[in-house]
Amino acid sequence: MRFAFTDEQNMIRDTARAFLAERAASGGRAKGIAEPNGFDPALWRAMTAEMGWAGLIVPEAHGGLGLGMVELAVLMEELGAALLPSPFESTVCLAAQLLLLSGDEKAQAQYLPRIAAGEITATVAVPEPSGEWAPEFIKSQYIVENGKFRLTALKQYVPFGDSADVVIVVARSKGSTGTDGISLFAVPGDASGLERRMLVTMDQTRRQAAVTCENLELPVSAMIGEEGGGFDVLAEVYRRAGVALAAFQVGAAQRCLDMTVDYTKERVQFGRPVGSFQAVKHKAADMMIAVESARSMTYYAAALADSNSSEFNESAAAAQVVSSETYFKVAGDAIQLHGGIGFTWEYDLHHYFKNARATEAVLGIPDAHRDTIADHLQLGR
C-alpha cells in the first residue's frame, strides 16, 4: 500500500494553499460572510473558472478533472484550513457526488458540465426538523398526478440552500416507509412555489436555509435516478461527504494548532516564551498527535472509497468520529492556550471554535457514527 501522496496530489495541495493564502485570508472570510448569499461570488468564480475546483470529481466527459476521493480530501483539507465560506461542499461533495452515484446519465449531462464550469451552484436537501439523514426521519412526500410529480417538502439545515441554483430535494412516495419509496428531485432554485429562508446560525461561515414547498409541480424529468431508489444513493453520498467533511475538519484543526504554536512562541511570561513551559509543550504535543491521527484515518477512508473497498462504510464512520472530536478538542485547547484573546471577534480562533461545533453534527453526531462501527462489530442492539 502506498502511503505517500502522488505528484499530482501534492500539486493540488500546493496550488490550493497558495491560492487561498493570497485570495482568501481572514479578510476574504469576513467579506464572504457579509455577502447576501454567504460567499464572495468573485472568489467563487476564481475557484471554479480559474482553478477548476468545482470539476475536481466530475468526469472528463462532462468537463471535469475526473479525480477521486483522495484528491477531494486534499482540497477539502486546505479549504478547512482557510475556513472559507463557499458553496463548494454543497455543490461538489453533495450535489455532484449524488449525480455521479445516481447513474442517471441524462441528469449528469444536464448538470455536471455546468457545475464543473462554475456556472451553477447546487445543494442537497435531506434533513427535516430532526436534522437527521436516517430514512425514518424523511417525511417529505410526493405523488404522481396527471403525468407529473407534486412535491410537498419541509427541509431544514440545507447548506447554502437559500442561494443554490439547483436544490436536489429528497422525498418519499406517499404511504411508503423506511428505505422504500425514497426518490430524488432536481428543483430549480427559482421554481414557483419553492420557498427558501436563511437560518440564523452560530457558525457564520456555513450558510444554512429552510426550504419548503406545498404541492410543487415538477415534470417527470426532474427525478434523478430510479423512482424509489434514492436511499442507496443517499447512503453512499452520506459516507463520501462525511469523509470530505472529515478532511475539512482536519485542515481546520491543523490551522488551530499552527496558530497556537506561533502564538506560544511569541507570548512571553516570566521572561520566557510560554511555549517553553512543559505544560504548554505537552498540550501542544497532544494536539498534534490528535490531528495526525485524524488525518491518517481520513485519508485511509478516502483511499478505501477510491478502491471500492468493502471496509469503506465503517472506515468513513471512524473518520467522522475521530475528526469531529479532534477538531472540537483542538479548537478548545487552542483558545485555552491563547488566553482571553483567543475568543475575541478580532481573532480568527472563535470562527474555528464555532465551526468545530457546527460541523460536529452536520452529517450526524459522533455517537451516530459509532453505531455504524458497532453494527460492523456485530454487537447487536
C-alpha positions in Angstrom: 0.0 0.0 0.0 1.3 3.5 -0.9 1.3 5.9 1.9 2.8 8.9 0.1 0.9 11.5 -2.0 1.4 11.4 -5.7 3.0 14.4 -7.5 -0.5 15.4 -8.8 -2.0 15.3 -5.3 0.9 17.4 -3.9 0.4 19.9 -6.7 -3.3 20.2 -5.8 -2.3 20.8 -2.2 0.4 23.4 -3.0 -1.6 25.3 -5.6 -4.7 25.4 -3.3 -2.7 26.5 -0.3 -1.0 29.3 -2.3 -4.3 30.4 -3.9 -6.1 30.5 -0.5 -3.3 32.3 1.2 -3.4 35.0 -1.4 -7.1 35.3 -2.1 -9.0 34.0 0.9 -7.2 35.0 4.1 -9.3 36.2 7.1 -10.3 39.3 5.1 -11.9 37.0 2.5 -13.7 35.2 5.2 -15.3 38.3 6.5 -16.2 39.5 3.0 -17.9 36.2 2.3 -19.9 36.2 5.5 -21.1 39.8 4.7 -22.3 38.9 1.2 -26.1 38.4 0.7 -25.6 34.8 -0.4 -23.0 34.0 2.3 -20.0 33.8 0.0 -17.9 36.0 -2.2 -19.1 35.5 -5.8 -15.9 36.9 -7.4 -13.8 34.5 -5.3 -16.1 31.6 -6.2 -15.7 32.4 -9.9 -11.9 32.3 -9.4 -12.2 29.0 -7.5 -14.2 27.4 -10.3 -13.3 29.1 -13.6 -9.6 29.7 -12.9 -8.7 26.8 -10.5 -11.2 24.3 -11.8 -12.1 23.1 -8.3 -15.8 22.6 -9.0 -14.9 20.0 -11.6 -12.5 18.1 -9.4 -14.5 14.8 -9.2 -16.6 15.5 -12.4 -15.6 13.1 -15.2 -13.6 14.5 -18.1 -16.5 13.6 -20.4 -18.5 16.3 -18.6 -15.8 18.9 -18.5 -14.2 18.0 -15.2 -10.9 16.6 -14.0 -12.2 13.1 -13.2 -10.3 12.7 -9.9 -11.2 10.7 -6.8 -11.9 11.0 -3.1 -8.2 11.3 -2.1 -7.8 14.4 -4.3 -11.1 15.8 -3.0 -9.8 15.2 0.6 -6.6 17.0 -0.2 -8.5 20.1 -1.4 -11.0 19.9 1.4 -8.2 19.9 4.0 -6.9 23.2 2.5 -10.4 24.7 2.4 -10.8 23.8 6.1 -7.5 25.4 7.0 -8.7 28.6 5.3 -12.3 28.3 6.7 -13.6 30.0 3.6 -17.3 30.5 3.2 -18.2 28.9 -0.1 -20.8 26.6 -1.7 -18.0 24.1 -2.6 -19.1 21.4 -0.1 -22.8 21.6 -1.1 -22.1 21.8 -4.8 -19.3 19.3 -5.2 -19.2 17.0 -2.1 -23.0 16.7 -2.0 -24.8 17.5 -5.3 -22.1 16.5 -7.8 -21.4 13.4 -5.8 -25.1 12.5 -5.8 -25.4 12.9 -9.5 -22.4 10.7 -10.1 -23.7 8.0 -7.8 -27.2 8.1 -9.2 -26.1 6.6 -12.5 -28.6 8.9 -14.2 -26.7 9.8 -17.4 -29.3 12.3 -18.6 -29.2 14.3 -15.3 -25.4 14.1 -15.3 -25.3 15.6 -18.8 -27.7 18.3 -17.8 -26.0 19.5 -14.6 -22.4 18.2 -14.3 -20.9 20.3 -17.1 -22.4 23.5 -15.6 -21.2 22.6 -12.2 -17.7 21.9 -13.5 -17.6 25.2 -15.3 -18.8 27.1 -12.2 -22.0 28.3 -14.0 -24.3 27.0 -11.3 -24.2 26.0 -7.6 -26.3 23.2 -6.1 -27.2 21.6 -2.9 -29.0 18.5 -1.5 -31.9 19.0 0.9 -32.2 15.9 3.1 -32.7 16.9 6.8 -36.0 17.9 8.2 -36.7 19.4 11.7 -34.9 16.4 13.3 -31.7 17.2 11.5 -31.2 13.5 10.7 -30.4 11.8 7.4 -31.9 8.5 8.5 -34.8 7.3 6.4 -37.3 7.2 9.2 -36.9 11.0 9.6 -37.7 11.7 5.9 -41.4 12.8 5.9 -41.5 15.0 2.8 -43.8 13.3 0.2 -44.6 13.3 -3.5 -47.5 12.0 -5.5 -47.9 11.3 -9.3 -50.7 13.3 -10.8 -51.6 13.7 -14.5 -48.1 12.5 -15.5 -46.3 15.0 -13.2 -44.9 14.9 -9.7 -46.4 17.0 -6.9 -43.9 17.6 -4.1 -44.6 18.7 -0.6 -41.4 19.2 1.5 -40.2 20.8 4.7 -36.4 20.8 4.8 -34.1 22.3 7.4 -30.3 23.0 7.6 -29.9 22.9 3.9 -26.3 24.1 3.1 -26.4 27.2 1.0 -30.0 26.3 0.3 -31.1 30.0 0.0 -28.8 30.7 -2.9 -28.3 27.4 -4.8 -29.3 27.4 -8.4 -30.4 23.8 -8.1 -31.8 22.1 -5.0 -31.9 18.3 -5.0 -34.9 17.5 -2.7 -35.3 14.1 -1.1 -38.8 12.9 -0.6 -40.8 9.6 -0.4 -43.8 8.4 -2.2 -47.0 8.9 -0.2 -47.6 5.9 2.0 -44.1 4.5 1.9 -42.0 3.8 4.9 -38.4 3.0 5.8 -35.9 2.9 3.0 -38.6 2.2 0.4 -40.1 4.9 -1.8 -37.4 7.5 -1.4 -36.7 9.5 -4.6 -34.5 12.4 -5.6 -35.8 15.6 -7.4 -33.8 18.4 -9.0 -35.7 21.6 -8.3 -34.6 24.9 -9.9 -33.8 27.4 -7.2 -36.2 29.9 -8.8 -39.1 27.4 -9.1 -42.5 28.9 -8.4 -43.7 27.6 -5.1 -40.3 26.8 -3.7 -39.7 28.9 -0.6 -36.2 29.4 0.9 -35.3 31.2 4.1 -31.8 31.8 5.5 -31.4 30.4 9.0 -29.6 32.3 11.8 -26.7 30.1 12.8 -23.9 30.2 15.3 -21.3 29.4 12.6 -21.5 32.2 10.0 -19.1 30.5 7.6 -21.6 27.8 6.8 -24.8 29.3 5.4 -27.9 27.1 6.1 -31.5 27.5 5.0 -35.0 26.2 5.4 -36.5 25.0 2.1 -40.3 24.3 1.8 -42.8 23.7 -0.9 -46.5 22.7 -1.0 -47.8 20.7 -4.0 -44.9 21.9 -6.1 -45.4 20.7 -9.7 -42.4 19.1 -11.3 -42.0 17.4 -14.7 -41.0 13.7 -14.9 -37.5 14.8 -16.0 -37.0 16.3 -12.5 -36.4 12.9 -11.0 -32.8 11.8 -10.6 -32.2 8.1 -10.9 -34.8 5.5 -10.5 -38.0 6.1 -8.7 -37.9 4.7 -5.2 -34.1 4.0 -5.4 -32.9 7.1 -3.7 -31.9 5.7 -0.4 -29.0 3.6 -1.6 -27.6 6.7 -3.4 -28.1 8.9 -0.4 -26.3 6.4 1.9 -23.2 6.4 -0.3 -23.3 10.2 -0.6 -23.6 10.4 3.2 -20.4 8.3 3.6 -18.4 10.1 1.0 -19.5 13.6 2.1 -18.6 12.5 5.6 -15.0 11.7 4.6 -14.8 15.1 2.7 -16.0 16.8 5.8 -13.5 14.9 8.0 -10.7 16.2 5.7 -12.1 19.8 6.1 -12.1 19.3 9.9 -8.5 18.0 9.8 -7.4 21.1 7.9 -9.2 23.4 10.3 -7.8 21.6 13.3 -4.2 21.8 11.9 -4.7 25.6 11.4 -5.8 25.9 15.1 -2.6 24.0 16.1 -0.4 26.2 13.9 -1.9 29.4 15.3 -1.3 28.1 18.8 2.3 27.1 18.2 3.1 30.5 16.6 1.4 32.4 19.5 3.1 30.5 22.3 6.5 31.1 20.7 5.9 34.8 20.8 3.9 35.3 24.0 6.4 35.9 26.9 5.7 35.3 30.6 8.2 35.4 33.4 10.9 36.4 30.9 10.5 33.4 28.6 8.1 32.3 25.8 5.1 30.4 27.2 5.7 27.7 24.7 8.8 26.7 26.6 6.8 25.7 29.7 6.3 21.9 30.0 2.5 22.0 30.4 2.1 24.1 27.3 4.5 21.9 25.3 2.7 18.7 26.3 -0.7 20.2 25.5 0.6 21.2 22.0 2.1 17.7 21.5 -1.2 16.1 22.4 -3.0 18.4 19.9 -0.5 17.4 17.2 -0.9 13.7 17.9 -4.7 14.0 17.7 -4.6 15.9 14.4 -2.2 13.4 12.8 -4.3 10.5 13.9 -7.4 12.1 12.4 -5.6 12.9 9.2 -4.4 9.2 8.9 -7.9 7.9 9.5 -9.4 10.3 7.0 -7.1 9.6 4.1 -7.3 5.9 4.8 -11.1 6.1 4.4 -10.7 8.2 1.2 -8.3 5.6 -0.3 -10.8 2.9 0.5 -13.6 4.9 -1.3 -11.4 5.1 -4.4 -10.7 1.4 -4.3 -14.4 0.5 -3.7 -13.4 -1.5 -0.6 -15.9 -3.3 1.4 -14.4 -1.7 4.5 -15.3 1.8 3.4 -18.5 2.1 5.4 -17.0 1.6 8.9 -13.8 3.5 7.9 -15.9 6.5 6.8 -17.7 6.4 10.2 -14.5 6.2 12.1 -13.0 9.1 10.2 -16.1 11.2 11.1 -15.9 10.3 14.8 -12.1 11.0 15.1 -12.0 14.1 13.0 -15.1 15.7 14.6 -14.0 15.2 18.1 -10.4 16.1 17.4 -11.4 19.4 15.7 -13.6 20.5 18.6 -11.0 19.5 21.2 -8.1 21.1 19.4 -10.1 24.3 18.8 -11.0 24.4 22.5 -7.4 23.8 23.6 -6.2 26.5 21.2 -8.4 29.0 22.8 -7.3 27.9 26.2 -3.6 28.3 25.3 -4.2 31.7 23.8 -6.0 33.0 26.9 -8.6 35.8 26.6 -7.5 37.0 23.2 -8.5 33.6 21.7 -12.2 34.3 21.7 -12.3 38.0 20.7 -14.0 39.0 17.5 -10.8 40.3 16.1 -9.1 36.9 16.3 -9.7 34.0 13.9 -10.0 31.3 16.6 -13.6 32.0 17.5 -14.6 31.2 13.9 -12.9 27.8 14.1 -14.4 27.0 17.5 -17.9 27.7 16.3 -17.3 25.9 13.1 -16.0 22.9 15.0 -19.2 22.6 17.0 -21.3 23.1 13.9 -19.6 20.6 11.7 -19.6 18.0 14.5 -23.3 17.4 13.9 -23.8 18.4 10.2 -23.7 14.8 9.0 -24.6 13.0 12.2 -23.1 13.3 15.7 -20.1 11.1 16.6 -22.3 8.7 18.5 -24.4 8.0 15.4 -21.2 7.0 13.5 -20.2 4.9 16.5 -23.4 2.9 15.9 -22.3 2.2 12.4 -19.0 0.8 13.7 -20.8 -1.2 16.4 -23.0 -2.7 13.8 -19.9 -3.8 11.9 -18.6 -5.5 15.0 -22.0 -7.3 15.2 -22.5 -6.3 18.8 -26.3 -6.3 18.5 -28.8 -3.9 19.9 
